[in-house]
Structure formats: structure tokens, C-alpha cells
Amino acid sequence: MSTERNVKVACDSLLLAAVLWAGSAAAQSSESFGLEQLMAQLAHVERAEAQFVEQKYMKVLKTPLESSGTLTFDPPDRMVKRTLKPKPETMTVEADRLILERQGRTRTMRLQDYPVLWAFVESIRATLKGDLTTLKRFYDVELDGGPQRWSLAMKPKDAKMSRVISSIEIAGVQGKVRTVKVQEAQGDRSVMTVIEEN
């Protein structure tokens, strides 16, 4: 698999880690609700687990590809995505390493060696930690809606990243994410739905 494809696959997978932005903050009035308040809600996440179902829409296919599994976030910087269907695969991001495990093989990537991927990882982790300053360093960010129902639109500032991902839209209720939509620069897109564990 080429380096460019490895980076793209890792970016696609890492987007799913965003589903763990689930905090239990009290509702605020719409008048005072903004990016800072949303980040404060999301920053309350401690260890989080969720199930996911993702549909991947590709121009070359008539029907979407579906995958499902579990995600775990351990603050401040460890994310694990375990895909169970259609094929088992585990992706772990911790500190400056990304580890891919599939079909009995393990590959470790040093994030600093892949600047686009590294910036993407840090953007997600900054959001999980409620670090709006770092998030804005990588994305143009816009918030729509109020504390009960909100939508966060992000467009990459970096030209190289924009050639992979053109936009990300995350929608949620209060401090909990419900959907993550990713639009790729080449026209493919994905829609991920969060299923909370009881």
C-alpha cells in the first residue's frame, strides 16, 4: 500500500474517533452558546466508549460500504478504533505513534513523518480535550445551532490536507455527538452514526 494511501486510510479511520466527543454538561441558554461553550462541554469527557456504524459512499460503487465496531478514548491522547465488520482491524493512536493491526500484521507509523496525518490527529485530540485554540490552528471552524442541537463545520486550513478532506460536519445534542459527515476532496463521502453504550 502506498504512503499516500496509508495516510488517506488513517485519516478516514481517525475521523471516527470524533464520535467519542460525548460530555455530560448542563444545557446552556442559546444566547450564551458558542464555540467556547461547546468546547467546554466536550472537555468534560473522561474515558469514553461508543459503538459506531459508518456508511462510505464511493463514486465507483452503487451502494455504500458499511463498517461497524467500537471506539475508545482515554485522555489525553489515546484513541482506539476496533472495526469488527466487515473485517477485523484495530487502529491505535497514542502520543506520536499510529499503530495499524490487520490480518495478523502490525504497522507502526511515526506521526511526525506524515505532517498531514499528524496535523489531523492533533486537531481531533484538541477537540476531544476542548482545546479550541489548537483546533482553530488547523481548521476554519463554524458553529450552527444551540446547546440542544448543534452542528460544527470544519474546513482544513492546510492546502495538503484540503487535497484529502474538503470538510467535516459534526452534529450533536448538548455535549454528545450523534453524527459525523466527512466530504473527501475527490468526491467520496462517509456518514458515521454514534450508538451510545448503556
SERO-4910 file (N, C-alpha, C, O; in steps of 0.05 Angstrom, whole numbers):
BEGIN
 pado doro    nc1    nc2    nc3   cac1   cac2   cac3    cc1    cc2    cc3    oc1    oc2    oc3
  Met    A     17    -24      0      0      0      0     18     25      0     37     26     15
  Ser    A     11     44    -17     28     68    -20     27     85      5      7     83     21
  Thr    A     47    102      9     47    120     32     23    139     31     11    144     51
  Glu    A     17    149      7     -6    168      4    -32    154     13    -49    166     26
  Arg    A    -35    128      4    -60    114     11    -60    108     41    -81    109     54
  Asn    A    -37    101     53    -36     96     82    -45    121     97    -60    118    116
  Val    A    -36    144     88    -44    169    102    -74    173     99    -87    181    118
  Lys    A    -85    169     75   -113    173     70   -130    154     87   -150    162     99
  Val    A   -122    128     87   -137    108    103   -136    116    133   -156    113    147
  Ala    A   -112    124    142   -110    132    170   -128    156    176   -140    157    197
  Cys    A   -128    176    158   -145    199    162   -175    191    164   -189    200    181
  Asp    A   -183    173    145   -211    164    145   -218    151    172   -239    156    183
  Ser    A   -200    134    181   -205    119    206   -205    138    230   -222    135    248
  Leu    A   -187    157    230   -185    175    253   -210    192    256   -216    200    278
  Leu    A   -223    198    234   -247    214    236   -267    201    254   -283    215    268
  Leu    A   -267    175    254   -287    161    271   -282    165    301   -300    163    317
  Ala    A   -257    172    307   -252    177    336   -267    201    346   -272    204    370
  Ala    A   -276    218    328   -291    241    336   -318    234    349   -329    250    363
  Val    A   -328    210    344   -353    202    356   -352    201    386   -373    200    400
  Leu    A   -328    202    397   -326    200    426   -328    227    440   -324    228    464
  Trp    A   -335    247    425   -339    274    437   -365    274    452   -384    287    444
  Ala    A   -366    260    474   -391    258    489   -387    267    517   -374    254    533
  Gly    A   -398    290    524   -395    301    551   -423    304    563   -443    304    549
  Ser    A   -424    306    589   -450    308    603   -451    335    618   -453    335    642
  Ala    A   -450    356    602   -452    383    614   -481    392    614   -497    383    598
  Ala    A   -487    410    632   -514    421    634   -520    438    610   -502    451    599
  Ala    A   -545    439    602   -554    456    580   -550    485    587   -554    493    610
  Gln    A   -543    501    566   -539    529    570   -559    544    553   -571    532    535
  Ser    A   -563    570    557   -582    585    541   -570    590    514   -545    591    511
  Ser    A   -587    592    493   -578    595    466   -562    621    463   -543    622    447
  Glu    A   -569    642    478   -556    667    476   -527    666    483   -511    681    471
  Ser    A   -519    649    502   -492    648    511   -476    625    498   -453    621    505
  Phe    A   -489    610    481   -477    586    470   -460    593    445   -470    605    426
  Gly    A   -435    585    446   -416    589    424   -395    568    424   -398    548    438
  Leu    A   -375    571    407   -354    551    405   -341    546    432   -335    523    439
  Glu    A   -336    567    448   -323    563    474   -340    546    492   -330    529    507
  Gln    A   -367    550    492   -384    535    509   -386    505    500   -386    487    517
  Leu    A   -386    501    474   -387    474    464   -361    459    471   -362    436    480
  Met    A   -338    472    468   -313    460    475   -311    454    505   -300    434    513
  Ala    A   -323    471    521   -324    466    550   -340    441    556   -332    425    573
  Gln    A   -362    437    542   -378    413    545   -362    388    538   -360    368    553
  Leu    A   -349    389    514   -334    366    504   -310    360    521   -301    337    523
  Ala    A   -299    381    534   -275    377    550   -280    361    576   -261    352    589
  His    A   -305    358    583   -312    342    607   -309    312    604   -312    297    623
  Val    A   -304    303    579   -301    275    574   -278    263    589   -256    274    588
  Glu    A   -283    241    602   -261    227    615   -256    203    596   -250    207    573
  Arg    A   -258    178    606   -255    156    588   -282    151    575   -303    152    589
  Ala    A   -283    147    549   -308    144    535   -307    120    516   -286    114    504
  Glu    A   -330    107    513   -332     85    495   -358     88    479   -378     97    490
  Ala    A   -358     79    455   -382     81    438   -381     60    416   -359     51    409
  Gln    A   -404     53    405   -405     36    381   -409     55    358   -420     76    361
  Phe    A   -400     46    334   -405     63    310   -414     45    287   -408     22    286
  Val    A   -429     58    270   -437     47    244   -430     68    224   -439     91    227
  Glu    A   -415     61    203   -408     81    182   -415     71    155   -410     48    148
  Gln    A   -426     89    139   -431     84    111   -411    100     94   -409    125     98
  Lys    A   -397     87     77   -378    100     59   -388    101     31   -392     80     18
  Tyr    A   -394    125     21   -404    128     -6   -381    134    -26   -368    154    -23
  Met    A   -378    117    -45   -356    120    -65   -368    122    -93   -387    109    -99
  Lys    A   -356    139   -109   -366    144   -136   -366    119   -153   -382    116   -171
  Val    A   -348    100   -147   -345     76   -164   -365     54   -155   -366     33   -168
  Leu    A   -380     58   -134   -398     38   -124   -427     48   -123   -431     71   -118
  Lys    A   -446     30   -129   -474     38   -129   -486     39   -101   -504     55    -96
  Thr    A   -476     22    -84   -486     22    -56   -462     28    -37   -440     21    -43
  Pro    A   -468     40    -14   -447     46      5   -435     22     19   -448      2     23
  Leu    A   -409     24     25   -396      4     42   -403     10     71   -402     33     79
  Glu    A   -409    -11     86   -416     -7    114   -396    -21    132   -388    -44    127
  Ser    A   -388     -7    153   -370    -19    173   -381    -12    200   -396      7    204
  Ser    A   -373    -28    220   -382    -23    247   -362    -34    267   -345    -51    261
  Gly    A   -363    -24    292   -345    -32    312   -347    -15    337   -368     -4    343
  Thr    A   -325    -12    351   -324      4    376   -301     23    376   -281     20    362
  Leu    A   -305     45    391   -284     65    395   -280     71    424   -298     70    440
  Thr    A   -255     77    431   -248     83    459   -230    107    459   -211    109    442
  Phe    A   -235    126    477   -217    149    481   -208    150    510   -225    150    528
  Asp    A   -182    150    514   -170    152    540   -154    178    541   -133    179    529
  Pro    A   -164    199    555   -149    224    555   -121    220    566   -117    203    583
  Pro    A   -101    236    558   -106    258    539   -101    252    510   -108    268    493
  Asp    A    -90    229    503    -81    226    475    -84    198    464    -71    192    443
  Arg    A    -99    180    476   -101    153    466   -128    147    455   -148    150    469
  Met    A   -129    140    429   -154    133    416   -151    105    403   -131    100    391
  Val    A   -172     89    406   -171     62    394   -197     58    378   -219     61    389
  Lys    A   -194     50    353   -216     43    336   -214     14    329   -195      5    317
  Arg    A   -234     -2    337   -235    -30    331   -258    -35    312   -281    -34    319
  Thr    A   -251    -41    287   -271    -48    267   -276    -78    269   -257    -94    268
  Leu    A   -301    -86    273   -309   -114    276   -320   -125    250   -315   -148    243
  Lys    A   -335   -109    235   -347   -117    210   -341    -96    189   -342    -72    196
  Pro    A   -336   -103    164   -336   -130    153   -311   -146    159   -312   -171    158
  Lys    A   -288   -133    165   -264   -147    171   -251   -135    196   -251   -111    200
  Pro    A   -241   -152    214   -228   -142    238   -204   -125    232   -187   -132    215
  Glu    A   -202   -103    246   -179    -85    243   -178    -67    268   -199    -58    277
  Thr    A   -154    -62    278   -151    -44    301   -131    -22    294   -110    -27    283
  Met    A   -139      2    301   -122     25    297   -119     40    324   -139     47    336
  Thr    A    -95     44    332    -89     57    358    -72     81    353    -51     80    340
  Val    A    -81    104    364    -64    128    364    -57    135    392    -75    138    409
  Glu    A    -31    137    398    -22    143    425      3    160    423     23    152    410
  Ala    A      3    183    436     25    201    435     32    207    406     15    218    391
  Asp    A     57    201    397     64    208    369     65    183    351     78    183    330
  Arg    A     50    162    359     50    138    342     22    130    333      2    135    348
  Leu    A     20    119    309     -4    107    300      2     78    293     20     72    278
  Ile    A    -14     59    304     -9     31    301    -33     19    287    -56     20    297
  Leu    A    -29      6    264    -49     -8    249    -45    -38    251    -23    -48    246
  Glu    A    -66    -52    258    -65    -81    261    -87    -93    244   -111    -88    248
  Arg    A    -79   -109    224    -99   -123    207    -86   -149    196    -63   -150    188
  Gln    A   -103   -169    194    -95   -195    183    -69   -205    196    -52   -216    182
  Gly    A    -66   -202    222    -43   -212    236    -18   -196    232      3   -204    242
  Arg    A    -19   -173    218      4   -156    214      1   -130    229    -22   -120    232
  Thr    A     23   -119    238     23    -94    253     42    -75    239     65    -82    233
  Arg    A     33    -50    236     49    -30    224     48     -5    242     27      4    250
  Thr    A     72      6    249     73     30    266     83     53    250    103     51    236
  Met    A     69     75    252     76     99    237     82    121    257     67    125    276
  Arg    A    104    136    253    111    159    270     97    183    258    103    191    235
  Leu    A     79    196    273     63    217    262     80    240    251     72    252    231
  Gln    A    102    246    263    119    268    253    129    263    224    136    282    210
  Asp    A    129    238    216    138    231    189    116    236    168    121    235    144
  Tyr    A     92    241    177     69    246    160     55    272    169     35    270    183
  Pro    A     65    295    161     55    321    171     25    324    169     12    335    187
  Val    A     13    316    146    -16    319    143    -31    302    164    -50    312    177
  Leu    A    -23    277    166    -36    259    186    -31    269    214    -50    268    231
  Trp    A     -8    279    220     -1    289    247    -19    313    253    -30    314    275
  Ala    A    -22    331    235    -39    354    240    -68    346    244    -82    357    261
  Phe    A    -77    326    229   -104    316    231   -108    303    259   -129    308    272
  Val    A    -89    287    268    -92    274    294    -93    295    316   -110    293    334
  Glu    A    -75    315    314    -75    336    335   -101    352    335   -110    360    356
  Ser    A   -113    356    312   -138    370    311   -160    355    325   -175    367    340
  Ile    A   -161    329    321   -181    312    335   -176    312    365   -195    315    381
  Arg    A   -151    308    373   -146    307    401   -151    334    415   -159    335    438
  Ala    A   -145    355    400   -151    382    412   -181    385    417   -189    397    437
  Thr    A   -197    375    399   -226    377    402   -235    360    426   -251    369    442
  Leu    A   -224    336    427   -232    318    450   -225    330    477   -238    326    497
  Lys    A   -203    347    477   -195    360    501   -208    387    505   -203    401    525
  Gly    A   -224    396    485   -236    422    487   -216    444    482   -220    467    492
  Asp    A   -195    439    467   -175    459    461   -181    474    435   -172    466    414
  Leu    A   -197    495    438   -206    510    414   -183    524    400   -183    527    376
  Thr    A   -164    534    415   -141    548    403   -126    530    383   -120    539    361
  Thr    A   -120    505    391   -107    487    374   -124    479    350   -115    476    328
  Leu    A   -150    475    356   -169    467    334   -169    489    312   -169    482    289
  Lys    A   -170    514    320   -171    536    301   -145    539    286   -144    551    264
  Arg    A   -124    529    297    -98    530    284    -98    512    259    -84    518    239
  Phe    A   -114    491    259   -115    473    236   -140    476    219   -139    469    195
  Tyr    A   -162    486    230   -187    488    215   -200    515    217   -196    530    237
  Asp    A   -215    522    196   -234    544    198   -259    531    210   -270    512    198
  Val    A   -268    541    233   -290    528    248   -314    546    249   -312    569    255
  Glu    A   -338    534    244   -363    548    247   -383    531    262   -384    507    258
  Leu    A   -398    544    280   -417    530    296   -445    541    289   -449    565    286
  Asp    A   -464    522    285   -491    529    279   -509    516    299   -503    494    308
  Gly    A   -531    529    306   -550    518    325   -545    527    354   -531    546    358
  Gly    A   -558    513    372   -556    520    401   -547    496    417   -540    475    406
  Pro    A   -549    498    444   -539    476    461   -554    450    458   -544    429    464
  Gln    A   -580    452    451   -596    427    448   -589    412    423   -587    387    423
  Arg    A   -586    427    401   -579    415    375   -559    433    361   -565    456    356
  Trp    A   -536    423    355   -515    439    344   -501    424    321   -502    399    319
  Ser    A   -487    439    305   -472    428    282   -446    443    280   -445    468    281
  Leu    A   -424    429    279   -397    441    278   -385    435    250   -381    411    243
  Ala    A   -380    456    235   -368    453    208   -339    460    208   -332    482    218
  Met    A   -322    443    197   -293    448    197   -282    445    169   -288    425    155
  Lys    A   -266    464    161   -252    463    135   -222    466    141   -214    484    154
  Pro    A   -206    447    130   -177    448    135   -165    473    124   -171    482    102
  Lys    A   -146    485    140   -131    508    131   -107    500    113    -99    515     95
  Asp    A    -96    477    119    -72    468    105    -80    458     77    -98    442     73
  Ala    A    -65    467     56    -71    460     29    -68    430     24    -84    418      9
  Lys    A    -48    418     35    -43    389     31    -66    373     43    -75    353     31
  Met    A    -76    381     67    -98    367     79   -123    371     63   -140    352     61
  Ser    A   -127    394     52   -150    400     35   -152    383     11   -174    378      0
  Arg    A   -129    373      2   -129    355    -21   -139    327    -14   -145    311    -32
  Val    A   -141    321     12   -152    295     21   -180    298     31   -198    283     23
  Ile    A   -185    318     49   -211    322     61   -219    351     57   -204    370     64
  Ser    A   -243    355     45   -251    383     40   -267    394     63   -267    418     68
  Ser    A   -282    377     78   -297    387    101   -306    365    119   -308    341    111
  Ile    A   -311    372    144   -321    354    164   -345    368    178   -343    391    185
  Glu    A   -367    353    181   -390    364    195   -398    346    217   -404    322    213
  Ile    A   -398    356    242   -405    340    265   -430    352    277   -431    376    283
  Ala    A   -450    335    282   -475    345    294   -480    330    320   -473    307    323
  Gly    A   -492    344    339   -496    332    365   -519    345    380   -532    364    371
  Val    A   -524    333    403   -544    343    422   -530    348    448   -518    330    460
  Gln    A   -533    373    458   -518    381    482   -489    374    478   -476    382    459
  Gly    A   -477    360    497   -449    353    496   -443    326    483   -422    315    488
  Lys    A   -462    316    467   -458    289    456   -460    289    426   -479    301    415
  Val    A   -442    277    413   -442    275    384   -460    253    374   -461    232    386
  Arg    A   -475    259    353   -493    239    341   -485    230    313   -488    207    307
  Thr    A   -474    248    297   -466    241    270   -440    256    263   -435    278    272
  Val    A   -424    243    246   -401    255    234   -401    250    204   -402    227    195
  Lys    A   -401    272    189   -401    270    160   -374    281    149   -365    302    157
  Val    A   -362    265    132   -336    273    120   -339    274     90   -347    255     77
  Gln    A   -332    297     79   -331    301     50   -303    301     41   -287    318     48
  Glu    A   -296    281     24   -269    280     13   -266    297    -12   -285    302    -26
  Ala    A   -242    306    -17   -237    324    -39   -242    312    -66   -250    326    -85
  Gln    A   -240    285    -68   -244    272    -93   -273    264    -98   -279    252   -119
  Gly    A   -291    271    -79   -319    266    -83   -331    244    -66   -356    244    -63
  Asp    A   -315    226    -55   -326    206    -37   -334    219    -11   -324    240     -4
  Arg    A   -352    206      4   -360    216     30   -367    194     49   -372    171     40
  Ser    A   -369    200     74   -377    180     94   -395    193    114   -394    216    120
  Val    A   -413    176    124   -432    185    145   -430    165    168   -436    141    164
  Met    A   -423    174    191   -420    157    214   -441    164    235   -446    187    241
  Thr    A   -453    143    246   -474    146    267   -464    135    293   -453    113    293
  Val    A   -467    150    314   -458    141    341   -480    126    355   -503    135    355
  Ile    A   -473    104    366   -492     88    383   -481     86    410   -461     73    415
  Glu    A   -493    100    429   -483    101    456   -486     74    470   -506     60    466
  Glu    A   -466     66    485   -467     42    501   -481     48    528   -476     69    540
  Asn    A   -498     30    536   -512     35    562   -494     30    586   -503     33    608
***
